Amino acid sequence: MSRPLRAVIADDQALVRTGFRMILAADGIEVAAEAADGEEVVTAVRRTRPDVVLMDIRMPRLDGLEATRRILAGEADGDERPRVLILTTYDLDHYVYAALSAGASGFLLKDVSPEHLVASVRLVRTGDALLAPAITRRLIERFAGRDADGGSKDRLHRDLSQLTPRELEVLRLMASGLSNAELADRLVLGQTTVKTHVARILGKLGLRDRVQAVVLAYETGLVTPGGSGGAEEDVPAG
């Protein structure tokens, strides 16, 4: 029998930590540790080896962005590094983008529903991600508008040439915020087949998870900010 999913909660507000702990515990997710600042969470992660870290951005001593960098750039000791799920609010878009660039696997609004919180933690553990399109679009539009080195873009375009036409189609739909179940419906495929396509896309492009795949899709121009085909509701990617 596999061990239960283990999480660490990092937030400088005790009430937030308590609320999240109760929600996770009620669904069988073990909270291995809590942390009130960035330095505490880095120490807690090294000590407890969790599967997922719920990371606040604004914390004393060390913010969540730098804590994320330290956790994901930790010593290569053979253990799989945890997935980091950023907790944020709409006015922190630039922090969220920086956290995703540092390797975070997704992000949530702090007013997330209990069901959405549990679903996102479980999805992130498996290498998937919670992609809230309403927020993702804003982040990607900000990112896509940044000045980028032309040579880098050319290199990324060549990387996409490794993908089959079907894989390009899957990547394009993923970038619009569709879950695996929605991808299966749209492409008239089984969910197992969709998961295989997603895994091959990530493997061929050397990407950590779906969040990085979405960023790449916009960076290369495969999908354009404001283009059609995106979901408008905040839904978990499955």
C-alpha positions as CSV (number, residue, x, y, z in Angstrom):
1,M,0.0,0.0,0.0
2,S,1.4,3.4,-1.0
3,R,2.0,6.0,1.6
4,P,-0.4,8.9,1.9
5,L,0.3,12.1,0.0
6,R,2.4,14.4,2.3
7,A,2.3,18.2,2.1
8,V,4.0,21.2,3.8
9,I,2.0,24.4,4.3
10,A,3.9,27.7,4.2
11,D,2.0,30.9,5.1
12,D,2.7,33.6,7.7
13,Q,-1.0,33.6,8.8
14,A,-1.7,30.9,11.3
15,L,-5.4,30.9,10.5
16,V,-4.7,30.2,6.8
17,R,-2.4,27.3,7.8
18,T,-4.9,25.9,10.2
19,G,-7.7,26.1,7.6
20,F,-5.7,24.4,4.9
21,R,-4.5,21.7,7.3
22,M,-8.0,20.8,8.2
23,I,-9.1,20.7,4.6
24,L,-6.2,18.5,3.5
25,A,-6.4,16.2,6.6
26,A,-10.2,15.6,6.0
27,D,-9.3,14.2,2.6
28,G,-6.5,11.9,3.8
29,I,-3.6,14.2,2.9
30,E,-0.9,14.3,5.6
31,V,0.5,17.7,6.6
32,A,4.1,16.9,7.4
33,A,4.9,20.4,8.6
34,E,3.8,24.0,8.7
35,A,6.0,27.1,8.3
36,A,5.5,30.8,9.0
37,D,8.3,32.1,6.8
38,G,10.5,31.2,3.9
39,E,13.5,30.0,5.9
40,E,11.2,27.7,8.0
41,V,9.7,26.1,4.9
42,V,13.1,25.4,3.3
43,T,14.2,23.7,6.5
44,A,10.9,21.8,6.8
45,V,11.1,20.5,3.3
46,R,14.6,19.2,3.8
47,R,13.5,17.5,7.0
48,T,10.2,16.0,6.0
49,R,10.6,15.3,2.2
50,P,7.0,16.2,1.3
51,D,5.3,15.5,-2.1
52,V,3.8,19.0,-2.4
53,V,4.5,22.4,-0.8
54,L,1.7,25.0,-0.5
55,M,3.7,28.2,-0.8
56,D,2.7,31.7,0.2
57,I,4.5,34.5,-1.6
58,R,4.7,37.3,1.0
59,M,6.4,36.0,4.1
60,P,8.9,37.4,6.6
61,R,12.7,36.7,6.5
62,L,12.6,34.9,3.2
63,D,9.7,35.3,0.6
64,G,8.1,32.4,-1.1
65,L,9.8,33.1,-4.4
66,E,13.3,32.7,-3.0
67,A,12.1,29.8,-0.9
68,T,10.8,28.1,-4.1
69,R,14.2,28.6,-5.8
70,R,16.1,27.1,-2.9
71,I,13.8,24.1,-2.6
72,L,13.8,23.2,-6.3
73,A,17.5,23.9,-6.7
74,G,18.3,21.7,-3.6
75,E,21.0,19.2,-3.4
76,A,20.7,16.3,-5.8
77,D,20.5,13.6,-3.2
78,G,18.5,11.1,-5.2
79,D,15.1,12.1,-3.8
80,E,12.5,13.5,-6.1
81,R,12.0,17.2,-5.3
82,P,8.6,18.3,-4.2
83,R,6.1,20.1,-6.3
84,V,5.5,23.7,-5.3
85,L,2.0,25.1,-5.5
86,I,1.9,28.9,-5.2
87,L,-0.8,30.6,-3.1
88,T,-1.6,34.1,-4.4
89,T,-4.1,36.8,-5.1
90,Y,-4.9,38.6,-8.4
91,D,-2.6,41.5,-7.6
92,L,0.5,39.4,-7.4
93,D,0.7,38.3,-11.0
94,H,4.4,39.3,-11.4
95,Y,5.3,37.3,-8.3
96,V,3.5,34.3,-9.7
97,Y,5.2,34.4,-13.0
98,A,8.6,34.7,-11.3
99,A,7.7,31.7,-9.1
100,L,6.7,29.6,-12.2
101,S,10.0,30.6,-13.8
102,A,11.7,29.3,-10.7
103,G,10.1,25.9,-11.2
104,A,6.8,26.1,-9.3
105,S,4.2,23.7,-10.7
106,G,1.1,25.8,-10.4
107,F,-0.8,28.4,-8.5
108,L,-4.0,28.9,-6.5
109,L,-6.0,31.8,-5.3
110,K,-6.2,32.0,-1.5
111,D,-10.0,32.0,-1.6
112,V,-9.9,28.6,-3.3
113,S,-12.7,26.2,-2.4
114,P,-11.9,23.1,-0.3
115,E,-12.6,20.8,-3.2
116,H,-10.4,22.8,-5.6
117,L,-7.5,22.9,-3.0
118,V,-7.6,19.1,-2.5
119,A,-7.9,18.4,-6.3
120,S,-5.0,20.7,-7.1
121,V,-2.7,19.2,-4.5
122,R,-3.4,15.7,-5.8
123,L,-2.9,16.7,-9.4
124,V,0.3,18.5,-8.8
125,R,1.7,15.5,-7.1
126,T,1.3,13.4,-10.3
127,G,3.1,15.9,-12.4
128,D,0.0,17.6,-13.6
129,A,-1.0,21.2,-12.7
130,L,-3.9,23.3,-11.8
131,L,-4.2,25.8,-14.6
132,A,-6.7,28.5,-13.8
133,P,-7.2,30.0,-17.3
134,A,-8.4,33.4,-16.0
135,I,-5.1,33.9,-14.2
136,T,-2.9,31.9,-16.6
137,R,-3.9,34.1,-19.5
138,R,-2.9,37.3,-17.7
139,L,0.5,35.8,-16.7
140,I,1.1,34.5,-20.2
141,E,0.1,37.8,-21.8
142,R,2.6,39.6,-19.5
143,F,5.2,37.0,-20.3
144,A,4.6,37.1,-24.1
145,G,4.9,40.9,-24.1
146,R,8.4,40.8,-22.6
147,D,11.3,41.4,-24.9
148,A,12.9,38.1,-25.6
149,D,16.1,37.1,-27.4
150,G,15.4,36.2,-31.0
151,G,17.9,33.3,-31.0
152,S,16.2,31.8,-28.0
153,K,12.8,31.9,-29.7
154,D,14.3,30.3,-32.8
155,R,15.7,27.5,-30.7
156,L,12.3,26.9,-29.0
157,H,10.6,26.8,-32.4
158,R,13.0,24.1,-33.5
159,D,12.2,22.2,-30.3
160,L,8.6,22.1,-31.3
161,S,9.5,20.4,-34.6
162,Q,10.1,17.3,-32.5
163,L,6.4,17.0,-31.9
164,T,3.9,15.1,-34.1
165,P,0.9,17.0,-35.5
166,R,-1.3,15.3,-32.9
167,E,1.1,16.3,-30.1
168,L,1.1,19.9,-31.4
169,E,-2.7,19.9,-31.3
170,V,-2.7,18.5,-27.7
171,L,-0.1,21.2,-26.7
172,R,-2.2,23.9,-28.3
173,L,-5.4,22.8,-26.4
174,M,-3.4,22.4,-23.2
175,A,-2.3,26.0,-23.4
176,S,-5.9,27.1,-23.6
177,G,-6.5,25.6,-20.2
178,L,-8.2,22.3,-21.1
179,S,-8.0,19.4,-18.6
180,N,-7.1,15.9,-19.7
181,A,-10.8,15.0,-19.5
182,E,-11.7,18.0,-21.7
183,L,-8.9,17.1,-24.1
184,A,-10.2,13.6,-24.4
185,D,-13.7,14.9,-25.2
186,R,-12.4,17.5,-27.7
187,L,-10.1,15.0,-29.5
188,V,-12.4,12.0,-29.2
189,L,-9.7,10.0,-27.4
190,G,-9.4,8.0,-24.2
191,Q,-8.0,9.8,-21.2
192,T,-5.2,7.3,-21.0
193,T,-4.2,8.1,-24.6
194,V,-4.3,11.9,-23.7
195,K,-2.0,11.3,-20.7
196,T,0.4,9.4,-23.0
197,H,0.5,12.4,-25.4
198,V,1.0,14.8,-22.6
199,A,3.9,12.7,-21.2
200,R,5.5,12.5,-24.6
201,I,5.3,16.2,-25.1
202,L,6.9,16.9,-21.8
203,G,9.6,14.3,-22.4
204,K,10.5,15.5,-25.9
205,L,10.7,19.1,-24.8
206,G,12.4,18.5,-21.5
207,L,9.7,20.2,-19.5
208,R,8.9,19.6,-15.9
209,D,5.1,19.9,-16.1
210,R,2.1,21.3,-17.9
211,V,2.7,24.9,-16.6
212,Q,6.1,25.0,-18.4
213,A,4.4,23.5,-21.5
214,V,1.8,26.3,-21.4
215,V,4.5,29.0,-21.1
216,L,6.4,27.4,-24.0
217,A,3.3,27.2,-26.2
218,Y,2.9,31.0,-25.8
219,E,6.6,31.8,-26.1
220,T,6.9,30.0,-29.4
221,G,3.8,31.5,-30.8
222,L,2.0,28.2,-31.1
223,V,-0.8,30.0,-29.1
224,T,-1.2,33.7,-29.1
225,P,-2.5,35.8,-26.1
226,G,-6.1,36.6,-26.6
227,G,-6.5,33.9,-29.2
228,S,-9.6,31.7,-29.5
229,G,-10.1,28.3,-28.0
230,G,-9.5,28.9,-24.3
231,A,-11.6,28.0,-21.4
232,E,-12.9,31.0,-19.4
233,E,-13.8,29.2,-16.1
234,D,-11.2,28.4,-13.5
235,V,-11.0,24.6,-13.6
236,P,-8.5,22.0,-12.4
237,A,-6.4,20.4,-15.1
238,G,-6.8,16.6,-14.7
